[in-house]
Amino acid sequence: MSPPGLSEGEAGLLRDLRDFWRARHGESRFRNLEVFLLRNLPRVGVGFFRRSGFYPDFILWIKDISTGSVRVRFLEPHGMRLSGGLAGNQDKIDALRDLEVVSETPAFRSANVAMDGFLLTQTEPHKIPDAGGKTKEQLEKDFRLLFQQGRYVERLLL
């Protein structure tokens, strides 16, 4: 099958995003947003290359029609326990950080476009091999992680 079927984290993201949007898109802070989600194809879609190729699973476009601004978020939903923990994902984390730097360049700022991304995970911090006792908040701040629980979809959209 191409592309392969959705993993648990990928399917969870799609369900959560769909359910959130159905329930809340009419609220004032979401009313002016247009949201588009694309499943990125591995090895042929949008990729980032540092030491190895990284093709995030999804690309989320969020357009604010009242301001004309666009945010492009690259999303990689997967667990952290079996994927090498933080160290095993360092190239991805660095690539996602680089997007923020590129977004600060004059060309992107004048076009009113910002890029960033997250490694989305359902893995509890104590099960991440090299988390070193850090809290969810510390891991999210330091490693471009976003835990797939609570108000995470709202955070993706704002």
URUR-V455811 format. One line per field, one symbol per residue. ss: DSSP state (a for helix, b for strand, c for the rest). A space follows every 10 residues. Layout:
ss=???
This chain:
ss=cccccccaaa aaaaaaaaaa aaaacccccc ccbbbbbbbc cccccccbbc ccbbcccbbb bbbbccccbb bbbbbbbccc ccccaaaaca aaaaaaaaaa aaaccaaaaa acbbbbbbbb bcccaaaccc cccccaaaaa aaacbbbccc caaaaaac
